[in-house]
Structures are given as C-alpha cells and as structure tokens.
C-alpha cells in the first residue's frame, strides 16, 4: 500500500505521469527517510517503507530530496526540482 492511500488530511491527487511540485511537497511532509517517490504503472506515487520497495521505479527518496533542496524549500525550488526529475525519468525511457 502506498503512502497516498494512507495519508490523512489532504485529498489524494488525481493519477498523473509527471512529477509535480505538490508531489515533492508531500514527499517532504512524510515521516521517515525511507519515503520514496516512485513511478508505478505510469503513475507517480509515494511509497513509505520496505514493504513498498518492490513497487515501481524509484524516482527520489525523501532524504535525497532534502539533500538537494532542503527540508523547507521555496516553491521555485520545488518547481525546478520537479522539472529535473521529469527529465531524468524521460532519459530512462520510462
């Protein structure tokens, strides 16, 4: 089960195929460094732990994202990072 299915408070986003700044914000809000943004069956999702590890292509972990843009980034940094991750996904041929 992915984290978006277990999230509380905020509505679930519509299924989508590209990383958005909102995806990155949700990833940063997750508890635990093992939270990972993944591409699963053509959809971007957040997995929260080892039980989800086999599901999808890992895009970026919460820890790696924090290393790149910090724990509380500006909206512009999220937008830029989303674009960079979408480019990385395209280069993998996904």
MODELLER restraints for C-alpha pairs under 7 A, 6 or more apart:
rsr = mdl.restraints
at = mdl.atoms
rsr.add(forms.Gaussian(group=physical.xy_distance, feature=features.Distance(at['CA:1:A'], at['CA:52:A']), mean=6.66, stdev=0.5))
rsr.add(forms.Gaussian(group=physical.xy_distance, feature=features.Distance(at['CA:2:A'], at['CA:46:A']), mean=5.94, stdev=0.5))
rsr.add(forms.Gaussian(group=physical.xy_distance, feature=features.Distance(at['CA:2:A'], at['CA:47:A']), mean=4.68, stdev=0.5))
rsr.add(forms.Gaussian(group=physical.xy_distance, feature=features.Distance(at['CA:2:A'], at['CA:48:A']), mean=6.51, stdev=0.5))
rsr.add(forms.Gaussian(group=physical.xy_distance, feature=features.Distance(at['CA:2:A'], at['CA:52:A']), mean=6.74, stdev=0.5))
rsr.add(forms.Gaussian(group=physical.xy_distance, feature=features.Distance(at['CA:3:A'], at['CA:46:A']), mean=5.46, stdev=0.5))
rsr.add(forms.Gaussian(group=physical.xy_distance, feature=features.Distance(at['CA:3:A'], at['CA:47:A']), mean=5.30, stdev=0.5))
rsr.add(forms.Gaussian(group=physical.xy_distance, feature=features.Distance(at['CA:3:A'], at['CA:48:A']), mean=5.57, stdev=0.5))
rsr.add(forms.Gaussian(group=physical.xy_distance, feature=features.Distance(at['CA:4:A'], at['CA:12:A']), mean=6.43, stdev=0.5))
rsr.add(forms.Gaussian(group=physical.xy_distance, feature=features.Distance(at['CA:4:A'], at['CA:45:A']), mean=6.93, stdev=0.5))
rsr.add(forms.Gaussian(group=physical.xy_distance, feature=features.Distance(at['CA:4:A'], at['CA:46:A']), mean=6.20, stdev=0.5))
rsr.add(forms.Gaussian(group=physical.xy_distance, feature=features.Distance(at['CA:15:A'], at['CA:43:A']), mean=5.97, stdev=0.5))
rsr.add(forms.Gaussian(group=physical.xy_distance, feature=features.Distance(at['CA:16:A'], at['CA:43:A']), mean=5.26, stdev=0.5))
rsr.add(forms.Gaussian(group=physical.xy_distance, feature=features.Distance(at['CA:16:A'], at['CA:44:A']), mean=6.09, stdev=0.5))
rsr.add(forms.Gaussian(group=physical.xy_distance, feature=features.Distance(at['CA:17:A'], at['CA:42:A']), mean=5.56, stdev=0.5))
rsr.add(forms.Gaussian(group=physical.xy_distance, feature=features.Distance(at['CA:17:A'], at['CA:43:A']), mean=4.67, stdev=0.5))
rsr.add(forms.Gaussian(group=physical.xy_distance, feature=features.Distance(at['CA:17:A'], at['CA:44:A']), mean=5.68, stdev=0.5))
rsr.add(forms.Gaussian(group=physical.xy_distance, feature=features.Distance(at['CA:18:A'], at['CA:44:A']), mean=6.58, stdev=0.5))
rsr.add(forms.Gaussian(group=physical.xy_distance, feature=features.Distance(at['CA:18:A'], at['CA:86:A']), mean=6.13, stdev=0.5))
rsr.add(forms.Gaussian(group=physical.xy_distance, feature=features.Distance(at['CA:19:A'], at['CA:44:A']), mean=6.53, stdev=0.5))
rsr.add(forms.Gaussian(group=physical.xy_distance, feature=features.Distance(at['CA:19:A'], at['CA:82:A']), mean=5.40, stdev=0.5))
rsr.add(forms.Gaussian(group=physical.xy_distance, feature=features.Distance(at['CA:19:A'], at['CA:85:A']), mean=6.88, stdev=0.5))
rsr.add(forms.Gaussian(group=physical.xy_distance, feature=features.Distance(at['CA:19:A'], at['CA:86:A']), mean=6.04, stdev=0.5))
rsr.add(forms.Gaussian(group=physical.xy_distance, feature=features.Distance(at['CA:20:A'], at['CA:82:A']), mean=5.49, stdev=0.5))
rsr.add(forms.Gaussian(group=physical.xy_distance, feature=features.Distance(at['CA:21:A'], at['CA:78:A']), mean=4.97, stdev=0.5))
rsr.add(forms.Gaussian(group=physical.xy_distance, feature=features.Distance(at['CA:21:A'], at['CA:79:A']), mean=5.18, stdev=0.5))
rsr.add(forms.Gaussian(group=physical.xy_distance, feature=features.Distance(at['CA:21:A'], at['CA:82:A']), mean=5.75, stdev=0.5))
rsr.add(forms.Gaussian(group=physical.xy_distance, feature=features.Distance(at['CA:24:A'], at['CA:78:A']), mean=6.64, stdev=0.5))
rsr.add(forms.Gaussian(group=physical.xy_distance, feature=features.Distance(at['CA:27:A'], at['CA:35:A']), mean=6.86, stdev=0.5))
rsr.add(forms.Gaussian(group=physical.xy_distance, feature=features.Distance(at['CA:27:A'], at['CA:37:A']), mean=6.88, stdev=0.5))
rsr.add(forms.Gaussian(group=physical.xy_distance, feature=features.Distance(at['CA:27:A'], at['CA:46:A']), mean=6.82, stdev=0.5))
rsr.add(forms.Gaussian(group=physical.xy_distance, feature=features.Distance(at['CA:27:A'], at['CA:62:A']), mean=5.95, stdev=0.5))
rsr.add(forms.Gaussian(group=physical.xy_distance, feature=features.Distance(at['CA:28:A'], at['CA:62:A']), mean=5.92, stdev=0.5))
rsr.add(forms.Gaussian(group=physical.xy_distance, feature=features.Distance(at['CA:28:A'], at['CA:71:A']), mean=6.57, stdev=0.5))
rsr.add(forms.Gaussian(group=physical.xy_distance, feature=features.Distance(at['CA:33:A'], at['CA:62:A']), mean=5.48, stdev=0.5))
rsr.add(forms.Gaussian(group=physical.xy_distance, feature=features.Distance(at['CA:33:A'], at['CA:63:A']), mean=5.25, stdev=0.5))
rsr.add(forms.Gaussian(group=physical.xy_distance, feature=features.Distance(at['CA:34:A'], at['CA:48:A']), mean=6.17, stdev=0.5))
rsr.add(forms.Gaussian(group=physical.xy_distance, feature=features.Distance(at['CA:34:A'], at['CA:49:A']), mean=5.66, stdev=0.5))
rsr.add(forms.Gaussian(group=physical.xy_distance, feature=features.Distance(at['CA:34:A'], at['CA:61:A']), mean=6.50, stdev=0.5))
rsr.add(forms.Gaussian(group=physical.xy_distance, feature=features.Distance(at['CA:34:A'], at['CA:62:A']), mean=6.68, stdev=0.5))
rsr.add(forms.Gaussian(group=physical.xy_distance, feature=features.Distance(at['CA:35:A'], at['CA:46:A']), mean=6.78, stdev=0.5))
rsr.add(forms.Gaussian(group=physical.xy_distance, feature=features.Distance(at['CA:35:A'], at['CA:47:A']), mean=5.63, stdev=0.5))
rsr.add(forms.Gaussian(group=physical.xy_distance, feature=features.Distance(at['CA:35:A'], at['CA:48:A']), mean=4.16, stdev=0.5))
rsr.add(forms.Gaussian(group=physical.xy_distance, feature=features.Distance(at['CA:35:A'], at['CA:49:A']), mean=6.08, stdev=0.5))
rsr.add(forms.Gaussian(group=physical.xy_distance, feature=features.Distance(at['CA:35:A'], at['CA:61:A']), mean=5.85, stdev=0.5))
rsr.add(forms.Gaussian(group=physical.xy_distance, feature=features.Distance(at['CA:35:A'], at['CA:62:A']), mean=5.51, stdev=0.5))
rsr.add(forms.Gaussian(group=physical.xy_distance, feature=features.Distance(at['CA:36:A'], at['CA:46:A']), mean=5.56, stdev=0.5))
rsr.add(forms.Gaussian(group=physical.xy_distance, feature=features.Distance(at['CA:36:A'], at['CA:47:A']), mean=5.23, stdev=0.5))
rsr.add(forms.Gaussian(group=physical.xy_distance, feature=features.Distance(at['CA:36:A'], at['CA:48:A']), mean=6.31, stdev=0.5))
rsr.add(forms.Gaussian(group=physical.xy_distance, feature=features.Distance(at['CA:36:A'], at['CA:58:A']), mean=6.61, stdev=0.5))
rsr.add(forms.Gaussian(group=physical.xy_distance, feature=features.Distance(at['CA:36:A'], at['CA:60:A']), mean=5.76, stdev=0.5))
rsr.add(forms.Gaussian(group=physical.xy_distance, feature=features.Distance(at['CA:36:A'], at['CA:61:A']), mean=4.14, stdev=0.5))
rsr.add(forms.Gaussian(group=physical.xy_distance, feature=features.Distance(at['CA:36:A'], at['CA:62:A']), mean=5.90, stdev=0.5))
rsr.add(forms.Gaussian(group=physical.xy_distance, feature=features.Distance(at['CA:37:A'], at['CA:44:A']), mean=6.91, stdev=0.5))
rsr.add(forms.Gaussian(group=physical.xy_distance, feature=features.Distance(at['CA:37:A'], at['CA:45:A']), mean=5.78, stdev=0.5))
rsr.add(forms.Gaussian(group=physical.xy_distance, feature=features.Distance(at['CA:37:A'], at['CA:46:A']), mean=4.54, stdev=0.5))
rsr.add(forms.Gaussian(group=physical.xy_distance, feature=features.Distance(at['CA:37:A'], at['CA:47:A']), mean=6.39, stdev=0.5))
rsr.add(forms.Gaussian(group=physical.xy_distance, feature=features.Distance(at['CA:37:A'], at['CA:58:A']), mean=6.15, stdev=0.5))
rsr.add(forms.Gaussian(group=physical.xy_distance, feature=features.Distance(at['CA:37:A'], at['CA:59:A']), mean=5.40, stdev=0.5))
rsr.add(forms.Gaussian(group=physical.xy_distance, feature=features.Distance(at['CA:37:A'], at['CA:60:A']), mean=5.39, stdev=0.5))
rsr.add(forms.Gaussian(group=physical.xy_distance, feature=features.Distance(at['CA:37:A'], at['CA:61:A']), mean=6.16, stdev=0.5))
rsr.add(forms.Gaussian(group=physical.xy_distance, feature=features.Distance(at['CA:38:A'], at['CA:44:A']), mean=5.71, stdev=0.5))
rsr.add(forms.Gaussian(group=physical.xy_distance, feature=features.Distance(at['CA:38:A'], at['CA:45:A']), mean=5.38, stdev=0.5))
rsr.add(forms.Gaussian(group=physical.xy_distance, feature=features.Distance(at['CA:38:A'], at['CA:46:A']), mean=6.00, stdev=0.5))
rsr.add(forms.Gaussian(group=physical.xy_distance, feature=features.Distance(at['CA:38:A'], at['CA:47:A']), mean=6.93, stdev=0.5))
rsr.add(forms.Gaussian(group=physical.xy_distance, feature=features.Distance(at['CA:38:A'], at['CA:56:A']), mean=5.63, stdev=0.5))
rsr.add(forms.Gaussian(group=physical.xy_distance, feature=features.Distance(at['CA:38:A'], at['CA:57:A']), mean=5.26, stdev=0.5))
rsr.add(forms.Gaussian(group=physical.xy_distance, feature=features.Distance(at['CA:38:A'], at['CA:58:A']), mean=4.37, stdev=0.5))
rsr.add(forms.Gaussian(group=physical.xy_distance, feature=features.Distance(at['CA:38:A'], at['CA:59:A']), mean=5.08, stdev=0.5))
rsr.add(forms.Gaussian(group=physical.xy_distance, feature=features.Distance(at['CA:39:A'], at['CA:45:A']), mean=6.34, stdev=0.5))
rsr.add(forms.Gaussian(group=physical.xy_distance, feature=features.Distance(at['CA:39:A'], at['CA:56:A']), mean=5.28, stdev=0.5))
rsr.add(forms.Gaussian(group=physical.xy_distance, feature=features.Distance(at['CA:39:A'], at['CA:57:A']), mean=5.03, stdev=0.5))
rsr.add(forms.Gaussian(group=physical.xy_distance, feature=features.Distance(at['CA:39:A'], at['CA:58:A']), mean=6.50, stdev=0.5))
rsr.add(forms.Gaussian(group=physical.xy_distance, feature=features.Distance(at['CA:39:A'], at['CA:59:A']), mean=6.75, stdev=0.5))
rsr.add(forms.Gaussian(group=physical.xy_distance, feature=features.Distance(at['CA:40:A'], at['CA:55:A']), mean=6.57, stdev=0.5))
rsr.add(forms.Gaussian(group=physical.xy_distance, feature=features.Distance(at['CA:40:A'], at['CA:56:A']), mean=4.20, stdev=0.5))
rsr.add(forms.Gaussian(group=physical.xy_distance, feature=features.Distance(at['CA:40:A'], at['CA:57:A']), mean=6.40, stdev=0.5))
rsr.add(forms.Gaussian(group=physical.xy_distance, feature=features.Distance(at['CA:69:A'], at['CA:77:A']), mean=6.69, stdev=0.5))
